[in-house]
Amino acid sequence: METNAILEGMLRRKSIREFTAEDPTQETVDAIVRAGQQAPFAAQLGSVLLKRNREANPFHAPLLFTLCVDLHRMERIMEARGWERAMCDLSALLLGIQDAAYMAQNMVQAAESVGLGSCFLGATPYYADRIVEAYGLPPRVFPLVQLAMGYPAEDPPARPRYPIDFALFEDRYPAFDRASIEGAMDVMDAGYLAQDYYRSRNAMIRLEEGREEEFTYDSYSWTEHISRKLGQWGKDPNELLRALRACGFDLGAEAKANQPE
Ligand SMILES: Cc1cc2nc3c(=O)[nH]c(=O)nc-3n(C[C@H](O)[C@H](O)[C@H](O)COP(=O)(O)O)c2cc1C
């Protein structure tokens, strides 16, 4: 496989959840956010909020960025040009999520290049109301994801990923057989177990009532962890639809929650 200093850096990257007491300078923050802005965009629908409050920030990070899908700003520009939005909110949201997400990942990479580490926080949309209030967000701005950032006070190994032949499908999507599924599961589970990842973070997801726990931290690993998330969480789409509606995004009618048969 081809390699160079940038690729090596990308393969070494890992989420950082412990930070030193050093505060990044304004020059550093500006460089990171400018690099974020330079990500490919559909319509520059991403905005960045910043809070420097170690006491309140997750992981006591010196910087907490909140990446928002921002239709407000573009619609002000359209207004200035005498245009009204015709695009439905689902289309606008898909574009905005991409703009904000690519921006966020550029910021992660830029931060790495100047010695900072970071960690995303994905529950952001579920407490969007608090962010709206704290930052005085106008309607049509939706907090998508947060990014805690600072100088690393830990240096864990890079976390495993699926083997490349389980991620790259040239010409045709494969019919996975049991052996290829189990092979990929083994790579992920053995990799996370070797790092004692879930035990060290005490991060086992509890089972819903009626299911019996079969795992200890000697056996609990990534595929079970993610299965528990997707198998138990986020059943009711209305929670997010309501959060979006409160921010002025209307994705249509109330939807039915997933219920196990
Ligand atoms: C959308 C998103 C949400 C995430 N949310 C959290 C979170 O709430 N808490 C956390 O500790 N890590 C969170 N992470 C970090 C992931 O756990 C991490 O990226 C993943 O385990 C892979 O590890 P690595 O980044 O060290 O390679 C999130 C990552 C993404 C992309």
PDBQT file of the ligand as one rigid body, heavy atoms in Angstrom, charges set to zero:
ROOT
HETATM    1  C1  LIG A 301     -20.859  10.996  14.866  1.00  0.00    +0.000 C 
HETATM    2  C2  LIG A 301     -19.926  10.528  15.955  1.00  0.00    +0.000 A 
HETATM    3  C3  LIG A 301     -20.358  10.537  17.265  1.00  0.00    +0.000 A 
HETATM    4  C4  LIG A 301     -19.502  10.160  18.297  1.00  0.00    +0.000 A 
HETATM    5  N1  LIG A 301     -19.935  10.263  19.594  1.00  0.00    +0.000 NA
HETATM    6  C5  LIG A 301     -19.081   9.981  20.599  1.00  0.00    +0.000 A 
HETATM    7  C6  LIG A 301     -19.472  10.186  21.960  1.00  0.00    +0.000 A 
HETATM    8  O1  LIG A 301     -20.592  10.621  22.250  1.00  0.00    +0.000 OA
HETATM    9  N2  LIG A 301     -18.577   9.897  22.948  1.00  0.00    +0.000 N 
HETATM   10  C7  LIG A 301     -17.327   9.436  22.666  1.00  0.00    +0.000 A 
HETATM   11  O2  LIG A 301     -16.561   9.202  23.587  1.00  0.00    +0.000 OA
HETATM   12  N3  LIG A 301     -16.923   9.217  21.371  1.00  0.00    +0.000 NA
HETATM   13  C8  LIG A 301     -17.765   9.491  20.346  1.00  0.00    +0.000 A 
HETATM   14  N4  LIG A 301     -17.360   9.336  19.039  1.00  0.00    +0.000 N 
HETATM   15  C9  LIG A 301     -16.019   8.812  18.748  1.00  0.00    +0.000 C 
HETATM   16  C10 LIG A 301     -16.106   7.361  18.341  1.00  0.00    +0.000 C 
HETATM   17  O3  LIG A 301     -16.371   6.578  19.480  1.00  0.00    +0.000 OA
HETATM   18  C11 LIG A 301     -14.778   6.960  17.697  1.00  0.00    +0.000 C 
HETATM   19  O4  LIG A 301     -14.526   7.780  16.577  1.00  0.00    +0.000 OA
HETATM   20  C12 LIG A 301     -14.811   5.486  17.265  1.00  0.00    +0.000 C 
HETATM   21  O5  LIG A 301     -14.910   4.672  18.411  1.00  0.00    +0.000 OA
HETATM   22  C13 LIG A 301     -13.548   5.100  16.520  1.00  0.00    +0.000 C 
HETATM   23  O6  LIG A 301     -12.420   5.380  17.319  1.00  0.00    +0.000 OA
HETATM   24  P1  LIG A 301     -11.264   6.363  16.847  1.00  0.00    +0.000 P 
HETATM   25  O7  LIG A 301     -11.870   7.699  16.503  1.00  0.00    +0.000 OA
HETATM   26  O8  LIG A 301     -10.349   6.452  18.037  1.00  0.00    +0.000 OA
HETATM   27  O9  LIG A 301     -10.638   5.738  15.649  1.00  0.00    +0.000 OA
HETATM   28  C14 LIG A 301     -18.202   9.708  17.995  1.00  0.00    +0.000 A 
HETATM   29  C15 LIG A 301     -17.772   9.689  16.657  1.00  0.00    +0.000 A 
HETATM   30  C16 LIG A 301     -18.611  10.114  15.650  1.00  0.00    +0.000 A 
HETATM   31  C17 LIG A 301     -18.115  10.140  14.219  1.00  0.00    +0.000 C 
ENDROOT
TORSDOF 0
